[in-house]
Amino acid sequence: MKWVRLFTAGVFYLLLLSFSPLLLTSCSDYSDYNSEPSAGDQPSAGKTLWENISSDPQLTKFAALAQQSKFSEALNSPRFYTVWAPVDAAFSDAEYNRLKASDSATIVKQFLQQHMTEYNYPISSALAGTTIISLNAKHHPFTQASFDGISYGDINIPASNGVMHKLNGVSEFYPNLYENIDNLAGCDLIKNYIQKYDEYYLDVNASVIGPLRDGKQTYLDSVMKKRNNVIRSIMRADLEDEDSTFCMLVPSDQAWNEAYAAINPCYNYIPKMDYMDLEKKTLVASSLKATDAKADKAAETDGELQDSLTSRNIVSNLVFSNWYKGNQPLFGNGAFAPTDTAYTTSGSHLTNMQVVLDHTTAISEMSNGITRTIDAFPFSSWETYNPIIEWSPSVRDYSDRIYTMKVTKLTTHNIPLDSLAGRDSLFSKVPPMLRQMILPKTSRFFSYVAVDDANIDGTTGKPEFNFALRGVRSTTYHIYVVTVPAQVEEPMRVVKPYYLRFFLSWTDAANKQQYTVLPNGAKSSIEMTTDNGESTATLTYLGDPGRVNVFDLGEFTFPACYYGLDAYPSLMMMHTKSYTSSANRQKYDQLMRVAGVYLVPKDYNDLWAN
């Protein structure tokens, strides 16, 4: 495939642009790119490239296209070029007529510049592995036998401003992935979304500088170029880079609409949201953070923000780079194994990628990769637009997510996994889904946060943990809390049970603050922190003393989206036993230890449950 090329060619091209031509060393060991080859007895050497082309009976089609587009002026100028000119017999009538019917810019970019480069590239025996960068920035394999895989006719025809080789074929023009967006057919929704964020800017390096006027720089020749904020900021891929190789997934309009319908409900915002600020211990109004929640535009309404985030989530994981080995099946190199993980340019690791291959309806070759047209959105929701909401010591900003009452100090404990070897019974109550979260393969430690012994042990205090659950979407989650017994770190400690209750503070669709006892949904009064030690079995969690416990708090549906706001729902974890008596302090575990709080999207939880 043409888009598999040498990286060094791009570096070489930059060198060509950066230094004087007289100081360059060619790929083929020619010391002077502007030195014409030895003329010998060839009369062409005293004529310009245009004079040679226009008088050659084998190149009438090439000459006609150059004259129509007025590129003949460049071929007649002192500027030095190498031309690979397809002979008339190499043109199909259909291709020639298509070009003749095109505008000048198309003829120049797709045909004339495709077959030309600056400087001198004579055919020699020192061309192995050479890659030529043509005037339109495309890459072409160049050997003693062929250019871009096309064999030569006459070669090394000298001119006063360059050298020419005749080709027995036409080098096919492939747009790069960015150029191809304008050509998408049957995929109008993604095309229209991306094109909406095209912007033009002045290329200072390519423009001709003029005089300063009123302290401002002017330009005698202003060169404008186009860039796109969706591609740069969301896809995070330079789709115009001819030195890179990408696979871009292009959803059909049907696939876009189906994805939009699935994602949109997760970003249901209400005009105003009040929430319980755990740090201030008071009810406050939220505001939109200056983060990527604004997506690619400043949202003026909640509906506009919802639409913007929905579209953003569709396109954010559509591009894959060839450098990552796990992406190779996307480029036609085999199939995905069930355990394979692909990696997007936006930084997401995605599994079950065989679905992409199964739903590919067309593959198109580009100059810097391929596109795969897909008829279904192929990604798991929990890996993309609806992730697990996690509080745990492994989360970098976890200290900003837990607030306590009646406790002045918390301690993070990191237990080496080696010290837990052979003690599998400690984790026997942890299902596989949560085990991989609290015992990640990339870590050598089992981590949890605990009340400091000296701070609470032996007192009448009952600590309460309040977890700020940031980034919650308007969807249904299954809520889990993982607690840790003292025996994880101190095997000989006395085994004591927990007696716990959990409350959820959240905002309803009418912007009213609600407090719900989990899991049964019974409403609790705002004075819930004044528990007197009495509770019912339906509201109290005991767990299994001496083991890591997973408290299943059931499902809960949030009616409004918190993502991108400084607002958040919060989960309170509190004791239901009184510690005013020494008997209770000796009987029940007073020291809270938590390894994680997880809000698992319902579809992911159902997958594991089944």
N, C-alpha and C positions, 0 to 999 in steps of 0.2 A: 504493500500500500504506500502511496506517495507520502502520507503524513508520518511515516516512520523515518526519521532523519537524524542526522548528527547534531548534537547540541553545539559542537564547536563551530558550526557554520554561522550560528547567530552571533557568537563572540567575534568571529572573523569579520562579519559584516559591520559590526560596531567599530572595529578597528579601521575598516575602510573609510568610514565616515569621519573618524576622529583625526586622521593624520593626512599630511600632504601625500598625494598620489606618488610623488617621486620618492617617498621614503618607504613605500609598501613593498612587501614581499608576497608574491602570489602563491595560491595553493599549489600551483603547478611549477613553482620555482622560477617563474619569470620575474625578473627584478624590476621591470618598469611597465606598469599597466598602460601607460600612455605611449609606449613605443610600438609603432606599427611593425608587423613582421617584415622580413626581407622581401622587397618587391620583386627582385629578379627581373624577369622579362614580362611580368604581369602589368598590363596597362591600367588595370583597376586601381593600382596603388596611388595614382595621381588624382583620382576622383573621390568625391565624398560617397558615403554609404548610400545616400539618396540617389545620386547620379548612377551608381552601379545597380541599385535595385530597380529604378524606373526604366532602365534600358535593358533589363534582363528578361527575355521572353518566357522564362520559367517562373517569374515572380510577378506576373501581372495582377493577380488577386491581392498579394501583399501590398503592392504599390497602390492599387486602387483604394484599399482600406486606409493606408497611411495618408494618402492625399485627401480622402473624404474627411478624415478627422483632423487634418492639418498637422499631423505629426511628422509630415515630410519636412517641416521646418527644423525640427530637432535633428532629424537624420542628415540634414544639410549643414548643421552648425559645426563649430570647431570642437564641440564636446565629444569625448572619446567613448565609443560604445562597442560592445560585441553583440552581433545580431545572429540569431538562429532563425533563418527565414524558411518557412514551409513552402515547398514548390507547389505550383498550381495543381498538379496531379494529386497532391496530398489532401486537398480540400474536397469535402463532399459538397454538393450543391446546396443541401439544406443548411449546413453550417455557414457556408459563405453568404447565403441569402439572409440568414438570421443576423449575421454581423452587419451586412449592408443596410439592414432595416433598423439597426440600433443607433442610438445617439453617439456622438463623438466620444464622450466619457467612457461608455461601455466598450467601444472598439479599442480605445487606448488601454484601458485597464485589463480587459479580459483577453485581448489578443496581442496587441503590439508590445506592451510592457511585459507580457507573459513570455515573450521570445527575445527579450533584450536584457542586458545588464551593462553597468558601467565598467570601464577598464578593459584590458586586453586578455582574452581567454583563447589562445590558439590551441588547436588539437595537437596533443603531444603524447609521449609515452609515459608521462609522469602524472597521470590524472586519477589514479586509483583512489577511491574514497572521497573524491572532491564533490562538494555540494555548492551549487551556484544559487545566489539570491538574485532573482530577476528584479526589474524596475518596480514591479507591483508587490515586492516583498515576499513572493512565493519562493519555495525551496525546490531545487531541481537536481537530481543526481546527474553528474557530468563525468563521462569517461571517454577513453579514446575511441570507443565503439559507438557511443550513443549520447544523446541529451534527453533526459527525462524518459529514458527507455526507447527513444526513437532513433533509428539509424540515420547516418549522414549521407548526403549526396556529395557535392563539391565542398571542400573545406579550406580554411585558412585563406580566404579571398581578401586580400589587403585593400584598404581604402585610406584616404588621407586622414580620416577621423575615426578609424576603427578597423574591425575585422568582421567578416561574415562567413557563416557556415550555412549550407542549405540542408534542410531537413526533409526526410521522406514521410512526414506526418505532422500533425498539429498537436502541440502540447495542450492538453485539456485544462481549462481554467476551473479551479475549485474555489469557491468562496471560503473564507474562514468562518468559524462558528458565529462570530458576531455579525458579519456581513449576511450570513444565511438567515438571520432572524427576519430580515425584510422580505425574504423569499418564501417564508413558510406558507404552505397551502393546506387548508383543512384544519389548521391549528391557530385560528384567528384570536382566540381568547388569550393565549400566552403571548402571541405576537403583539397584540394591542396593549397588553399590560406592560410589557418591557419597553415598547416604543414610546409609551407615555412619559418615560423618564429619560429619554434621549436629551442630551444638551450639547450645544456647540460651544467651543472655547478657542481662543487664539493660541495657536502653536507658535510660541515666541521663537523657538529654535529654528523653525522652518520659514519664518517670516523675515522680510528684508527691513532692517531697522532704518527709520527716517530720523529727522531732526526732533529735538525736544521743543515742545510748544507749550508755553505756560506751565513749565515744570513737568509736563507729561510726555512720555515716550510715544512717538508716532511711528507708523510703519509705511514704507513705500509699497510693499506688497504683503498683505495680511493673509496668512494661511489659516483657515478655520478647520478644526477637526471635531469629531463627534465622540462623545463618551456616554456611558449609561450608569446611573446610580444604582439600579437594581443589580446589574452585573457586578459592579465594583463592591458594593456594600453588603449585598445579601447573598448572592452566589459566590462572591469573593474569588472570581476567576477572571483572568485576562483572556477573554475569548477571542481577542484580536491578535494575540501573541502567536506568531508563526513558528516560534522556537519551542512551543509547548504542544502537547498532545492531550486532548480531552475527549471524553464521551459525554455528550449532552442529551438528556432525556427530554423529549418534546411531547407533552401530553396532548392528545386530540381534544377537540372541544368537548366531546362527551366525557372524557377522563377528567378534564378541568371542572366541568359542572358537577360531576359526582364527588370530586375531592372538595370542592367549595361547599357542597351541601353537608359533608361530614365535618369539616373544620369549623365552619361559621358559628354553629351553636356554642362552641367552646369559648368564644370571645364576645359574649353578650354583656355589654357594659350598661350601667344605669347612669342617668345624668349626674347624680350626686351620690357619694358613698361615705357614710359615717362608719367609723370602726373604733374598737377599743385599743387605744395606744398603750401597750403594756409598760413602756418606759415611763410615760407620763401618768399612767393609771387613770386615764380619763378618756371620754368619748371625743374624737376629733374628726374633722372632715378630711378626706383624702385629696391628693392632687396627683396629676400625671407626672411621673418621674422623667427627667431628661435622659432617658435611656432608649434602647432600641425598641421599646414598646411603641414609640411613635412611628416605628417602622420606617418606611421610605418617604413619609410626608408628614406635615403637621396636620393632625386631624382636627377638623373644626367641629365635628359632631361625633357622638358615640357611635352612630351607624357608620360614619366614614372611617373611624378607627377600626371598627370591627371588620369592615370590608378590606381595609389596608392590611391588617394582620392576617386575614384569611388568605389573601393573594400571596402575601409574603411567605407564608408557610407552605404554599404549593410549590413555589419556585426555589426555595432556599436549599433544597437537597437534590437538584437536578444535574449537577455537573461533577464529573469524576476525572481525576488526573491519571495519566498512564504510568506515572512513576511509582504509584503504590501497587505492590504486587497483588494485594487482595482484590483489586479492581480489574484484573486481567480478563476475566470472562466477559466483561462488558465490551471489550475490544475484540471479541471473537476467539479468545484463547481458552477454550474449554467451557465447562459448566461450573456452577457454584455447588460446593458441598454444603450440607446442612449447617456445618459449623463455621463456614466462611463468613468473614466480615468485610464489607466494602467501606470506603472512606470518602466522604464528599469534600469538595473544596471549601465548603462552609464549616467543616470540622466535625461532622456527625459520623459516628460509626453505625452502620446499618446491617442488619442480618436478614435472612430469608430473601436474598437478592435474586434467587432463581425466578422469582415472580416477574422481575423486570424482563428477563429473557423470554419468559412464557407469554408476556403481554406486548412484546415488540411486534409491530405490524410492518415496519419498514426501517431499513438502515441506509443512510446516505453518507457518502464520503465527502469530507471537507478537507481543506488544505492543512488544517491543524487538528484533525481528529475525525470523529463520526457523530452523527445524530442517530438516536433510536426513537422513532415515533411509537408511543405507547398508548394503548386504549383503556388503561385503568391506572389509578393512582396506586403504586406498588408498595408503599412504605407502611410499616406498622405505626399506628397512631402514637403509641407510648414511646417510640424512638424518635418522633418528630414533633408534631404539633400538640400532643397531649401527654407530656412526660410524667413520671412519678414525681410527686412533691415530697421531698425528703428533708428531715432534720436529722443530722447525726454528727458525731465528732469529726467525721471525715470530710464534711462539708466545710469549705474554707472559712465561711463567715458564720459558723454555727453559734459563736458567742453573741452574735447580734440577733439570734433567733430564740433564745431561751431567757426568760425572766423568772425570778423566784420571789416568793414571799416567805418571811421568817427565816431566810437563809442569806448570809452575807458572803459566803464563799463556796464556789464549786471547784472540783478538781477533775481534770481529764486523766483517765487511766489508759495506758497503752500496754496491753498484755502480749508479750511475744507468743506467737502461735506455737512455737516449739514447746513452750511450757504447758500447753494444753493438749499435747499429743497423748493419746491413749485415754482421754477423758471425754469421749464422744457423748456420754450420757448427759453431760452438761447442756448439749445443744439438741437433745432428742426431741424437744418440743418445737423446734424451729423448722418450718417447712422449707423446701428447697428454694422457693422464690425469694424468701427473706434471708436465707442462709448466704446466698451469693451476694447479698447487699451488706450484711454485717461482717462477712468474712471474705472480702474481695480477693481475687487471685493476685492482684497487684500489690497487696499489702502484706507485711510480715507481722502485723499486730491486729489484735482484737481490741477495739477502743470503745470506751463509754465514759459518760459524765456522771459524777456522783456528788452527793452532799458531803462536805468535809466532816469527818467523824468528830473532830474537836469542836466543830461549830454547832452540832445538834445532838450528839449522842449523850444520853443521860439527862436531857432536859425535858421539859413538858411541851416543847415546840413540835408542831406538825408542819414540815416544809411542804410547799406547793410549787409545782413546776408549771410554768405557762410557756407554751411553745408558739412562736409566731410562724405561721405557715405561709410563707411568701410565694407568690406566683401561681396561686390557685386559679384554675379555669372554671368556667360555668359548666360543670359536668358532674358526673357521678363518680365518687371515689369509694374504695374500700379502705377503711382506716385501721392501721395496726400500730401498736406501741410495743417495743421490745425492752423488757426490764432485765436486770442482771443481779444475780445473788452474790453475796459476799464470797461464796466459795470459789468463784472464778479466780480470784486473786489470793484468797486465804482459805485453802481447803479445810482447815480445822475449825473454822468459825462455826458457831452454833447456828443450825438451820432455823430460820424464822420465816413465816409467811408474810406476804403483803396483803393488806386490805385497802383497795384503791377504788376510786370513783373518777370518772372522766366527764368533763363538760366541754362543749364546743360553743364558742362565741362567734357569731356570723351575722351578716347583713342580708336582709331579705330584699325582694325586688322593689319594695316600697321604701327602701332605705331606713328600715327599722332594725335596731339591734336586737338579736335574738340569742337566748341561751338554751342549749339543748343538752340533756343528759344522754350520753351515749351508752348502749346502742339503741335503746328502745324509743328514743325520740320524745320522752317525757319532758315537759318544760320544767325548768328550775327557776326559783326566784333569784334575783340579783344578789341576795344575801347568802349565796351558796357557800361562801368561805367560812361561815359560822357553824360548821357542822358540829354536832354535839356527840358524835360517836355512834349514833343510832342510824341504821340503814337497813334496807331490805335486800334480800338475796339477788333480786333482779338488777340492782344498781351497784352491787359490790363485786369486784374482781379479786379472787384469791390467788389464782395461779398455782403453780406447782413448786413448793419451797425447795430451795437448793438447786434450781435449774434456771437457765435462761428461758424466760417466758415471753410468748407473743400474745398480747391481749388483742383479741379481734373485736373491734368496736363497731363492726357492721358497715353498711353502706350509708353514704350521705350525699345528697345532691345539692350543690351550691347554685342558686339561681342567678348570681351575678359574677362576672369575671373580675379578678383582682390583679391579673398579670399586668405588669408595667406600672402599677399604682404603688404609692407608698402604703396603701391600706393592706390589711391581711386579716383572715380569720385566725383565731387562736384556740389552742387546745389546752385545757387545764387538767392537771393530774394531781389528785389530792388524796390524803389518807381519810379513812372512815372510822378509824379507831382513835380513842382519846389516849393521850400519853401523860395524863396528869398523875397516873399511878405507876409506881415502879414495876408492878406486876405486868402491866401492858407493855411497858418498855422492854421487859425481858422476854415477853411472849411473842411480840410482833416486830417485824422489821421496820424500823423507823427511818432508815437511811435510803433515800431513793437513789437508784442507779439506772440510767437509761442509755441503751445503745443506739436507739433510733426511733423516730416517728415517721411513718410512711403513709402517704395518701396514694394508693395504687389505683389508676383508672380502671373502671369496671371491666372493660373489654380485656385488658391484660390480666386482671384477677380471674376473670371467667376462664381464660385460656389455661391458666395454671390449675384452676380448680377442676377442670375437665380432663 
